[in-house]
Amino acid sequence: MYVGALTLDILLGDVRSLKQKRSVVRPLIAELQRRYPSIAVAETGHLDLHRRAEVGVAVVSASAGNCQEVLDACERMVAFRPEIELLSARHRLYNDED
């Protein structure tokens, strides 16, 4: 069993309040969940900042390759969104022996 984790650090565009931030981050999370129903995704950091967001994605799979493919696809989807800028993405892979 493999568990893949992806942490995305995101800079939001023209956002001036936490309410506007929610209107950008919630649809992003919903789109990730819709496209990849096997993942778990949530806003995990920068909760009090209105122009930054950290989104965490996790996937469990029988193979390391499948974990990596799903996380790469999630990263690409976020990176190509025009209203946000992906500052960094950190991949981690754990197996049942870690």
Backbone atoms as SQL, in Angstrom:
CREATE TABLE atoms (id INTEGER PRIMARY KEY, chain TEXT, resi INTEGER, resn TEXT, atom TEXT, x REAL, y REAL, z REAL);
INSERT INTO atoms VALUES
  (1, 'A', 1, 'MET', 'N', 0.842, -1.172, 0.000),
  (2, 'A', 1, 'MET', 'CA', 0.000, 0.000, 0.000),
  (3, 'A', 1, 'MET', 'C', 0.890, 1.238, 0.000),
  (4, 'A', 2, 'TYR', 'N', 0.502, 2.225, -0.792),
  (5, 'A', 2, 'TYR', 'CA', 1.223, 3.484, -0.881),
  (6, 'A', 2, 'TYR', 'C', 0.266, 4.635, -0.607),
  (7, 'A', 3, 'VAL', 'N', 0.769, 5.629, 0.081),
  (8, 'A', 3, 'VAL', 'CA', 0.019, 6.852, 0.341),
  (9, 'A', 3, 'VAL', 'C', 0.828, 7.995, -0.255),
  (10, 'A', 4, 'GLY', 'N', 0.190, 8.732, -1.157),
  (11, 'A', 4, 'GLY', 'CA', 0.829, 9.884, -1.761),
  (12, 'A', 4, 'GLY', 'C', 0.241, 11.155, -1.192),
  (13, 'A', 5, 'ALA', 'N', 1.103, 12.125, -0.907),
  (14, 'A', 5, 'ALA', 'CA', 0.655, 13.409, -0.375),
  (15, 'A', 5, 'ALA', 'C', 1.231, 14.527, -1.232),
  (16, 'A', 6, 'LEU', 'N', 0.417, 15.507, -1.501),
  (17, 'A', 6, 'LEU', 'CA', 0.805, 16.656, -2.307),
  (18, 'A', 6, 'LEU', 'C', 0.387, 17.909, -1.553),
  (19, 'A', 7, 'THR', 'N', 1.326, 18.829, -1.370),
  (20, 'A', 7, 'THR', 'CA', 1.040, 20.109, -0.737),
  (21, 'A', 7, 'THR', 'C', 1.266, 21.199, -1.765),
  (22, 'A', 8, 'LEU', 'N', 0.238, 21.981, -2.038),
  (23, 'A', 8, 'LEU', 'CA', 0.286, 23.042, -3.030),
  (24, 'A', 8, 'LEU', 'C', 0.218, 24.393, -2.328),
  (25, 'A', 9, 'ASP', 'N', 1.214, 25.231, -2.574),
  (26, 'A', 9, 'ASP', 'CA', 1.224, 26.590, -2.041),
  (27, 'A', 9, 'ASP', 'C', 0.776, 27.513, -3.166),
  (28, 'A', 10, 'ILE', 'N', -0.311, 28.230, -2.941),
  (29, 'A', 10, 'ILE', 'CA', -0.979, 28.967, -4.006),
  (30, 'A', 10, 'ILE', 'C', -1.054, 30.452, -3.652),
  (31, 'A', 11, 'LEU', 'N', -0.774, 31.289, -4.652),
  (32, 'A', 11, 'LEU', 'CA', -0.991, 32.725, -4.542),
  (33, 'A', 11, 'LEU', 'C', -2.241, 33.056, -5.342),
  (34, 'A', 12, 'LEU', 'N', -3.193, 33.677, -4.682),
  (35, 'A', 12, 'LEU', 'CA', -4.459, 34.005, -5.332),
  (36, 'A', 12, 'LEU', 'C', -4.345, 35.358, -6.017),
  (37, 'A', 13, 'GLY', 'N', -5.117, 35.552, -7.050),
  (38, 'A', 13, 'GLY', 'CA', -5.076, 36.782, -7.830),
  (39, 'A', 13, 'GLY', 'C', -5.631, 37.978, -7.087),
  (40, 'A', 14, 'ASP', 'N', -6.560, 38.660, -7.663),
  (41, 'A', 14, 'ASP', 'CA', -7.133, 39.883, -7.116),
  (42, 'A', 14, 'ASP', 'C', -8.163, 39.546, -6.040),
  (43, 'A', 15, 'VAL', 'N', -7.670, 39.169, -4.871),
  (44, 'A', 15, 'VAL', 'CA', -8.527, 38.779, -3.749),
  (45, 'A', 15, 'VAL', 'C', -8.260, 39.756, -2.611),
  (46, 'A', 16, 'ARG', 'N', -9.325, 40.347, -2.079),
  (47, 'A', 16, 'ARG', 'CA', -9.171, 41.375, -1.054),
  (48, 'A', 16, 'ARG', 'C', -9.784, 40.996, 0.301),
  (49, 'A', 17, 'SER', 'N', -10.366, 39.820, 0.395),
  (50, 'A', 17, 'SER', 'CA', -10.976, 39.420, 1.661),
  (51, 'A', 17, 'SER', 'C', -10.988, 37.902, 1.765),
  (52, 'A', 18, 'LEU', 'N', -11.232, 37.416, 2.971),
  (53, 'A', 18, 'LEU', 'CA', -11.330, 35.974, 3.169),
  (54, 'A', 18, 'LEU', 'C', -12.554, 35.402, 2.462),
  (55, 'A', 19, 'LYS', 'N', -13.603, 36.208, 2.348),
  (56, 'A', 19, 'LYS', 'CA', -14.803, 35.766, 1.630),
  (57, 'A', 19, 'LYS', 'C', -14.488, 35.556, 0.141),
  (58, 'A', 20, 'GLN', 'N', -13.751, 36.464, -0.456),
  (59, 'A', 20, 'GLN', 'CA', -13.338, 36.292, -1.851),
  (60, 'A', 20, 'GLN', 'C', -12.397, 35.096, -1.994),
  (61, 'A', 21, 'LYS', 'N', -11.547, 34.898, -1.005),
  (62, 'A', 21, 'LYS', 'CA', -10.639, 33.749, -1.035),
  (63, 'A', 21, 'LYS', 'C', -11.442, 32.452, -1.083),
  (64, 'A', 22, 'ARG', 'N', -12.479, 32.350, -0.246),
  (65, 'A', 22, 'ARG', 'CA', -13.323, 31.155, -0.244),
  (66, 'A', 22, 'ARG', 'C', -13.961, 30.926, -1.605),
  (67, 'A', 23, 'SER', 'N', -14.325, 32.031, -2.286),
  (68, 'A', 23, 'SER', 'CA', -14.976, 31.896, -3.591),
  (69, 'A', 23, 'SER', 'C', -14.024, 31.401, -4.667),
  (70, 'A', 24, 'VAL', 'N', -12.727, 31.417, -4.400),
  (71, 'A', 24, 'VAL', 'CA', -11.736, 30.872, -5.335),
  (72, 'A', 24, 'VAL', 'C', -11.317, 29.465, -4.916),
  (73, 'A', 25, 'VAL', 'N', -11.068, 29.275, -3.619),
  (74, 'A', 25, 'VAL', 'CA', -10.521, 28.005, -3.124),
  (75, 'A', 25, 'VAL', 'C', -11.569, 26.890, -3.125),
  (76, 'A', 26, 'ARG', 'N', -12.789, 27.184, -2.722),
  (77, 'A', 26, 'ARG', 'CA', -13.827, 26.140, -2.689),
  (78, 'A', 26, 'ARG', 'C', -14.093, 25.517, -4.057),
  (79, 'A', 27, 'PRO', 'N', -14.249, 26.312, -5.118),
  (80, 'A', 27, 'PRO', 'CA', -14.440, 25.694, -6.439),
  (81, 'A', 27, 'PRO', 'C', -13.223, 24.880, -6.901),
  (82, 'A', 28, 'LEU', 'N', -12.025, 25.326, -6.518),
  (83, 'A', 28, 'LEU', 'CA', -10.821, 24.575, -6.864),
  (84, 'A', 28, 'LEU', 'C', -10.836, 23.202, -6.199),
  (85, 'A', 29, 'ILE', 'N', -11.158, 23.164, -4.924),
  (86, 'A', 29, 'ILE', 'CA', -11.227, 21.899, -4.187),
  (87, 'A', 29, 'ILE', 'C', -12.329, 21.006, -4.759),
  (88, 'A', 30, 'ALA', 'N', -13.475, 21.605, -5.061),
  (89, 'A', 30, 'ALA', 'CA', -14.586, 20.835, -5.624),
  (90, 'A', 30, 'ALA', 'C', -14.223, 20.246, -6.986),
  (91, 'A', 31, 'GLU', 'N', -13.519, 21.001, -7.802),
  (92, 'A', 31, 'GLU', 'CA', -13.104, 20.508, -9.119),
  (93, 'A', 31, 'GLU', 'C', -12.117, 19.348, -8.988),
  (94, 'A', 32, 'LEU', 'N', -11.174, 19.461, -8.065),
  (95, 'A', 32, 'LEU', 'CA', -10.242, 18.356, -7.830),
  (96, 'A', 32, 'LEU', 'C', -10.997, 17.097, -7.400),
  (97, 'A', 33, 'GLN', 'N', -11.939, 17.238, -6.486),
  (98, 'A', 33, 'GLN', 'CA', -12.702, 16.083, -6.013),
  (99, 'A', 33, 'GLN', 'C', -13.574, 15.498, -7.115),
  (100, 'A', 34, 'ARG', 'N', -14.104, 16.347, -7.977),
  (101, 'A', 34, 'ARG', 'CA', -14.954, 15.866, -9.058),
  (102, 'A', 34, 'ARG', 'C', -14.142, 15.093, -10.091),
  (103, 'A', 35, 'ARG', 'N', -12.989, 15.612, -10.458),
  (104, 'A', 35, 'ARG', 'CA', -12.160, 14.944, -11.475),
  (105, 'A', 35, 'ARG', 'C', -11.485, 13.685, -10.956),
  (106, 'A', 36, 'TYR', 'N', -11.113, 13.701, -9.687),
  (107, 'A', 36, 'TYR', 'CA', -10.384, 12.570, -9.097),
  (108, 'A', 36, 'TYR', 'C', -11.104, 12.136, -7.819),
  (109, 'A', 37, 'PRO', 'N', -12.170, 11.342, -7.952),
  (110, 'A', 37, 'PRO', 'CA', -12.979, 10.994, -6.774),
  (111, 'A', 37, 'PRO', 'C', -12.251, 10.132, -5.746),
  (112, 'A', 38, 'SER', 'N', -11.100, 9.579, -6.106),
  (113, 'A', 38, 'SER', 'CA', -10.381, 8.717, -5.167),
  (114, 'A', 38, 'SER', 'C', -9.453, 9.491, -4.235),
  (115, 'A', 39, 'ILE', 'N', -9.378, 10.816, -4.362),
  (116, 'A', 39, 'ILE', 'CA', -8.470, 11.599, -3.531),
  (117, 'A', 39, 'ILE', 'C', -9.208, 12.230, -2.356),
  (118, 'A', 40, 'ALA', 'N', -8.421, 12.622, -1.371),
  (119, 'A', 40, 'ALA', 'CA', -8.908, 13.474, -0.286),
  (120, 'A', 40, 'ALA', 'C', -8.212, 14.815, -0.470),
  (121, 'A', 41, 'VAL', 'N', -8.953, 15.898, -0.379),
  (122, 'A', 41, 'VAL', 'CA', -8.386, 17.226, -0.608),
  (123, 'A', 41, 'VAL', 'C', -9.007, 18.221, 0.359),
  (124, 'A', 42, 'ALA', 'N', -8.178, 19.160, 0.854),
  (125, 'A', 42, 'ALA', 'CA', -8.660, 20.170, 1.801),
  (126, 'A', 42, 'ALA', 'C', -7.716, 21.356, 1.796),
  (127, 'A', 43, 'GLU', 'N', -8.240, 22.495, 2.224),
  (128, 'A', 43, 'GLU', 'CA', -7.382, 23.657, 2.467),
  (129, 'A', 43, 'GLU', 'C', -6.689, 23.407, 3.803),
  (130, 'A', 44, 'THR', 'N', -5.366, 23.413, 3.803),
  (131, 'A', 44, 'THR', 'CA', -4.623, 22.977, 4.980),
  (132, 'A', 44, 'THR', 'C', -3.749, 24.053, 5.615),
  (133, 'A', 45, 'GLY', 'N', -3.607, 25.201, 4.976),
  (134, 'A', 45, 'GLY', 'CA', -2.732, 26.219, 5.545),
  (135, 'A', 45, 'GLY', 'C', -3.053, 27.604, 5.041),
  (136, 'A', 46, 'HIS', 'N', -2.404, 28.607, 5.656),
  (137, 'A', 46, 'HIS', 'CA', -2.601, 30.019, 5.332),
  (138, 'A', 46, 'HIS', 'C', -4.080, 30.398, 5.465),
  (139, 'A', 47, 'LEU', 'N', -4.730, 29.867, 6.480),
  (140, 'A', 47, 'LEU', 'CA', -6.171, 30.067, 6.632),
  (141, 'A', 47, 'LEU', 'C', -6.541, 31.513, 6.959),
  (142, 'A', 48, 'ASP', 'N', -5.620, 32.252, 7.558),
  (143, 'A', 48, 'ASP', 'CA', -5.929, 33.627, 7.933),
  (144, 'A', 48, 'ASP', 'C', -5.405, 34.661, 6.935),
  (145, 'A', 49, 'LEU', 'N', -4.761, 34.222, 5.877),
  (146, 'A', 49, 'LEU', 'CA', -4.265, 35.128, 4.838),
  (147, 'A', 49, 'LEU', 'C', -5.220, 35.117, 3.655),
  (148, 'A', 50, 'HIS', 'N', -5.540, 36.282, 3.123),
  (149, 'A', 50, 'HIS', 'CA', -6.535, 36.311, 2.044),
  (150, 'A', 50, 'HIS', 'C', -5.946, 36.127, 0.648),
  (151, 'A', 51, 'ARG', 'N', -4.642, 36.275, 0.452),
  (152, 'A', 51, 'ARG', 'CA', -4.074, 36.093, -0.889),
  (153, 'A', 51, 'ARG', 'C', -3.279, 34.809, -1.033),
  (154, 'A', 52, 'ARG', 'N', -3.172, 34.025, 0.015),
  (155, 'A', 52, 'ARG', 'CA', -2.419, 32.770, -0.037),
  (156, 'A', 52, 'ARG', 'C', -3.314, 31.625, 0.411),
  (157, 'A', 53, 'ALA', 'N', -3.025, 30.452, -0.138),
  (158, 'A', 53, 'ALA', 'CA', -3.742, 29.250, 0.281),
  (159, 'A', 53, 'ALA', 'C', -2.794, 28.067, 0.179),
  (160, 'A', 54, 'GLU', 'N', -2.982, 27.117, 1.055),
  (161, 'A', 54, 'GLU', 'CA', -2.267, 25.854, 0.964),
  (162, 'A', 54, 'GLU', 'C', -3.322, 24.773, 0.843),
  (163, 'A', 55, 'VAL', 'N', -3.191, 23.949, -0.177),
  (164, 'A', 55, 'VAL', 'CA', -4.141, 22.877, -0.419),
  (165, 'A', 55, 'VAL', 'C', -3.394, 21.561, -0.314),
  (166, 'A', 56, 'GLY', 'N', -3.946, 20.635, 0.452),
  (167, 'A', 56, 'GLY', 'CA', -3.357, 19.315, 0.607),
  (168, 'A', 56, 'GLY', 'C', -4.185, 18.267, -0.118),
  (169, 'A', 57, 'VAL', 'N', -3.493, 17.365, -0.806),
  (170, 'A', 57, 'VAL', 'CA', -4.138, 16.285, -1.550),
  (171, 'A', 57, 'VAL', 'C', -3.502, 14.973, -1.081),
  (172, 'A', 58, 'ALA', 'N', -4.324, 13.961, -0.871),
  (173, 'A', 58, 'ALA', 'CA', -3.821, 12.642, -0.485),
  (174, 'A', 58, 'ALA', 'C', -4.504, 11.575, -1.322),
  (175, 'A', 59, 'VAL', 'N', -3.738, 10.534, -1.650),
  (176, 'A', 59, 'VAL', 'CA', -4.277, 9.411, -2.411),
  (177, 'A', 59, 'VAL', 'C', -3.663, 8.121, -1.863),
  (178, 'A', 60, 'VAL', 'N', -4.460, 7.078, -1.835),
  (179, 'A', 60, 'VAL', 'CA', -4.000, 5.757, -1.408),
  (180, 'A', 60, 'VAL', 'C', -4.123, 4.821, -2.598),
  (181, 'A', 61, 'SER', 'N', -3.065, 4.032, -2.843),
  (182, 'A', 61, 'SER', 'CA', -3.062, 3.142, -4.001),
  (183, 'A', 61, 'SER', 'C', -2.202, 1.913, -3.726),
  (184, 'A', 62, 'ALA', 'N', -2.401, 0.915, -4.555),
  (185, 'A', 62, 'ALA', 'CA', -1.600, -0.300, -4.446),
  (186, 'A', 62, 'ALA', 'C', -0.221, -0.137, -5.066),
  (187, 'A', 63, 'SER', 'N', -0.062, 0.873, -5.947),
  (188, 'A', 63, 'SER', 'CA', 1.240, 1.058, -6.604),
  (189, 'A', 63, 'SER', 'C', 1.726, 2.492, -6.447),
  (190, 'A', 64, 'ALA', 'N', 3.032, 2.637, -6.355),
  (191, 'A', 64, 'ALA', 'CA', 3.640, 3.961, -6.248),
  (192, 'A', 64, 'ALA', 'C', 3.414, 4.753, -7.525),
  (193, 'A', 65, 'GLY', 'N', 3.455, 4.087, -8.668),
  (194, 'A', 65, 'GLY', 'CA', 3.263, 4.763, -9.945),
  (195, 'A', 65, 'GLY', 'C', 1.900, 5.410, -10.064),
  (196, 'A', 66, 'ASN', 'N', 0.868, 4.709, -9.615),
  (197, 'A', 66, 'ASN', 'CA', -0.472, 5.270, -9.671),
  (198, 'A', 66, 'ASN', 'C', -0.600, 6.482, -8.754),
  (199, 'A', 67, 'CYS', 'N', -0.028, 6.411, -7.567),
  (200, 'A', 67, 'CYS', 'CA', -0.046, 7.565, -6.660),
  (201, 'A', 67, 'CYS', 'C', 0.588, 8.772, -7.341),
  (202, 'A', 68, 'GLN', 'N', 1.755, 8.558, -7.931),
  (203, 'A', 68, 'GLN', 'CA', 2.468, 9.657, -8.571),
  (204, 'A', 68, 'GLN', 'C', 1.685, 10.231, -9.749),
  (205, 'A', 69, 'GLU', 'N', 1.047, 9.378, -10.539),
  (206, 'A', 69, 'GLU', 'CA', 0.254, 9.853, -11.681),
  (207, 'A', 69, 'GLU', 'C', -0.902, 10.741, -11.223),
  (208, 'A', 70, 'VAL', 'N', -1.599, 10.316, -10.201),
  (209, 'A', 70, 'VAL', 'CA', -2.748, 11.082, -9.710),
  (210, 'A', 70, 'VAL', 'C', -2.284, 12.419, -9.143),
  (211, 'A', 71, 'LEU', 'N', -1.206, 12.412, -8.359),
  (212, 'A', 71, 'LEU', 'CA', -0.718, 13.663, -7.780),
  (213, 'A', 71, 'LEU', 'C', -0.195, 14.608, -8.857),
  (214, 'A', 72, 'ASP', 'N', 0.481, 14.074, -9.863),
  (215, 'A', 72, 'ASP', 'CA', 0.952, 14.914, -10.975),
  (216, 'A', 72, 'ASP', 'C', -0.225, 15.537, -11.724),
  (217, 'A', 73, 'ALA', 'N', -1.277, 14.774, -11.941),
  (218, 'A', 73, 'ALA', 'CA', -2.456, 15.298, -12.635),
  (219, 'A', 73, 'ALA', 'C', -3.119, 16.401, -11.818),
  (220, 'A', 74, 'CYS', 'N', -3.191, 16.227, -10.514),
  (221, 'A', 74, 'CYS', 'CA', -3.765, 17.264, -9.647),
  (222, 'A', 74, 'CYS', 'C', -2.915, 18.537, -9.693),
  (223, 'A', 75, 'GLU', 'N', -1.612, 18.368, -9.647),
  (224, 'A', 75, 'GLU', 'CA', -0.723, 19.529, -9.713),
  (225, 'A', 75, 'GLU', 'C', -0.883, 20.274, -11.036),
  (226, 'A', 76, 'ARG', 'N', -0.951, 19.539, -12.133),
  (227, 'A', 76, 'ARG', 'CA', -1.134, 20.178, -13.451),
  (228, 'A', 76, 'ARG', 'C', -2.454, 20.934, -13.521),
  (229, 'A', 77, 'MET', 'N', -3.506, 20.338, -12.986),
  (230, 'A', 77, 'MET', 'CA', -4.803, 20.994, -13.032),
  (231, 'A', 77, 'MET', 'C', -4.774, 22.327, -12.290),
  (232, 'A', 78, 'VAL', 'N', -4.138, 22.358, -11.134),
  (233, 'A', 78, 'VAL', 'CA', -4.050, 23.591, -10.357),
  (234, 'A', 78, 'VAL', 'C', -3.126, 24.595, -11.051),
  (235, 'A', 79, 'ALA', 'N', -2.023, 24.128, -11.597),
  (236, 'A', 79, 'ALA', 'CA', -1.047, 25.019, -12.230),
  (237, 'A', 79, 'ALA', 'C', -1.622, 25.745, -13.440),
  (238, 'A', 80, 'PHE', 'N', -2.567, 25.122, -14.146),
  (239, 'A', 80, 'PHE', 'CA', -3.115, 25.729, -15.354),
  (240, 'A', 80, 'PHE', 'C', -4.342, 26.598, -15.099),
  (241, 'A', 81, 'ARG', 'N', -4.718, 26.794, -13.839),
  (242, 'A', 81, 'ARG', 'CA', -5.837, 27.693, -13.540),
  (243, 'A', 81, 'ARG', 'C', -5.359, 29.129, -13.702),
  (244, 'A', 82, 'PRO', 'N', -6.031, 29.937, -14.526),
  (245, 'A', 82, 'PRO', 'CA', -5.534, 31.292, -14.795),
  (246, 'A', 82, 'PRO', 'C', -5.668, 32.270, -13.628),
  (247, 'A', 83, 'GLU', 'N', -6.592, 32.018, -12.700),
  (248, 'A', 83, 'GLU', 'CA', -6.838, 32.980, -11.628),
  (249, 'A', 83, 'GLU', 'C', -5.912, 32.809, -10.429),
  (250, 'A', 84, 'ILE', 'N', -5.054, 31.774, -10.456),
  (251, 'A', 84, 'ILE', 'CA', -4.140, 31.541, -9.344),
  (252, 'A', 84, 'ILE', 'C', -2.737, 31.287, -9.874),
  (253, 'A', 85, 'GLU', 'N', -1.763, 31.440, -8.972),
  (254, 'A', 85, 'GLU', 'CA', -0.376, 31.146, -9.307),
  (255, 'A', 85, 'GLU', 'C', 0.131, 30.077, -8.344),
  (256, 'A', 86, 'LEU', 'N', 0.630, 29.002, -8.893),
  (257, 'A', 86, 'LEU', 'CA', 1.173, 27.924, -8.076),
  (258, 'A', 86, 'LEU', 'C', 2.606, 28.281, -7.696),
  (259, 'A', 87, 'LEU', 'N', 2.842, 28.546, -6.411),
  (260, 'A', 87, 'LEU', 'CA', 4.169, 28.937, -5.945),
  (261, 'A', 87, 'LEU', 'C', 5.079, 27.733, -5.744),
  (262, 'A', 88, 'SER', 'N', 4.531, 26.670, -5.171),
  (263, 'A', 88, 'SER', 'CA', 5.327, 25.460, -4.969),
  (264, 'A', 88, 'SER', 'C', 4.414, 24.257, -4.811),
  (265, 'A', 89, 'ALA', 'N', 4.993, 23.107, -5.120),
  (266, 'A', 89, 'ALA', 'CA', 4.285, 21.837, -4.952),
  (267, 'A', 89, 'ALA', 'C', 5.274, 20.844, -4.349),
  (268, 'A', 90, 'ARG', 'N', 4.860, 20.198, -3.281),
  (269, 'A', 90, 'ARG', 'CA', 5.725, 19.227, -2.626),
  (270, 'A', 90, 'ARG', 'C', 5.048, 17.860, -2.629),
  (271, 'A', 91, 'HIS', 'N', 5.706, 16.885, -3.238),
  (272, 'A', 91, 'HIS', 'CA', 5.210, 15.509, -3.311),
  (273, 'A', 91, 'HIS', 'C', 5.902, 14.675, -2.235),
  (274, 'A', 92, 'ARG', 'N', 5.130, 13.801, -1.608),
  (275, 'A', 92, 'ARG', 'CA', 5.691, 12.822, -0.681),
  (276, 'A', 92, 'ARG', 'C', 5.007, 11.498, -0.916),
  (277, 'A', 93, 'LEU', 'N', 5.765, 10.437, -0.804),
  (278, 'A', 93, 'LEU', 'CA', 5.222, 9.096, -1.009),
  (279, 'A', 93, 'LEU', 'C', 5.618, 8.229, 0.177),
  (280, 'A', 94, 'TYR', 'N', 4.629, 7.596, 0.773),
  (281, 'A', 94, 'TYR', 'CA', 4.850, 6.732, 1.919),
  (282, 'A', 94, 'TYR', 'C', 4.379, 5.335, 1.547),
  (283, 'A', 95, 'ASN', 'N', 5.089, 4.320, 2.058),
  (284, 'A', 95, 'ASN', 'CA', 4.581, 2.954, 1.876),
  (285, 'A', 95, 'ASN', 'C', 4.340, 2.358, 3.261),
  (286, 'A', 96, 'ASP', 'N', 3.810, 1.153, 3.301),
  (287, 'A', 96, 'ASP', 'CA', 3.436, 0.566, 4.581),
  (288, 'A', 96, 'ASP', 'C', 4.624, 0.161, 5.428),
  (289, 'A', 97, 'GLU', 'N', 5.832, 0.295, 4.886),
  (290, 'A', 97, 'GLU', 'CA', 7.030, -0.016, 5.669),
  (291, 'A', 97, 'GLU', 'C', 7.654, 1.223, 6.301),
  (292, 'A', 98, 'ASP', 'N', 7.151, 2.422, 5.983),
  (293, 'A', 98, 'ASP', 'CA', 7.689, 3.660, 6.557),
  (294, 'A', 98, 'ASP', 'C', 7.214, 3.850, 7.968);
